[in-house]
């Protein structure tokens, strides 16, 4: 399954926080992702316990392909 990892820089601490989404469209280009990430950042609804916006500035987006390989499974 492919997942989309979105990286955002916090408002003041210069740390990067990740938002991971499952079941996503896998054909989105950089400009489209930047636009949507800017909309997420503009909402200002994600903050830490001090009230700082943790998804303030979009910095990265990547698709991650995860594949499960069962090595052992009891019935």
C-alpha positions in Angstrom: 0.0 0.0 0.0 1.3 3.5 -0.8 1.2 6.2 1.8 1.9 9.9 1.5 4.2 11.5 4.0 3.9 15.3 4.3 6.5 17.3 6.1 5.8 20.6 7.7 8.1 23.0 9.6 6.7 24.3 12.9 6.0 28.0 13.3 8.9 28.9 15.6 11.0 25.9 16.7 12.3 25.0 13.3 11.4 21.4 13.7 9.8 19.2 11.0 6.6 17.3 11.8 5.1 14.6 9.6 1.6 13.9 8.5 1.1 10.4 7.1 -1.9 9.6 4.9 -3.1 6.2 3.7 -5.3 5.4 0.7 -4.2 8.4 -1.3 -4.0 9.2 -5.0 -0.6 8.4 -6.2 -0.4 10.6 -9.3 -0.3 14.0 -7.6 2.5 16.3 -8.8 4.6 18.7 -6.8 2.6 21.8 -7.5 -0.7 20.1 -6.5 0.8 18.8 -3.3 2.3 22.2 -2.4 -1.1 23.8 -3.0 -2.9 21.3 -0.7 -0.2 21.5 1.9 -0.5 25.3 2.0 -4.2 24.9 2.5 -3.6 22.5 5.5 -1.1 25.0 7.0 -3.5 27.9 6.5 -6.1 26.1 8.6 -3.9 26.4 11.7 -5.7 23.5 13.4 -2.6 21.4 14.3 -0.8 22.7 17.4 1.4 21.3 20.2 0.6 21.6 23.9 2.1 25.2 24.0 -0.2 26.3 21.2 2.5 26.6 18.5 1.4 25.7 15.0 3.2 22.5 14.1 2.2 22.4 10.4 3.1 26.0 9.6 5.2 25.7 6.5 5.2 22.9 3.9 8.7 21.5 3.3 8.4 18.0 1.8 6.1 15.3 0.3 6.9 11.8 -0.5 5.2 8.6 -1.4 6.2 5.5 0.6 5.4 2.0 -0.7 5.0 -0.5 2.1 4.8 -4.2 1.4 4.0 -6.7 4.0 5.9 -10.0 3.9 4.5 -12.5 6.3 7.3 -14.6 7.7 5.3 -16.5 10.3 1.6 -16.7 11.2 -0.2 -19.1 13.5 -3.8 -20.0 12.9 
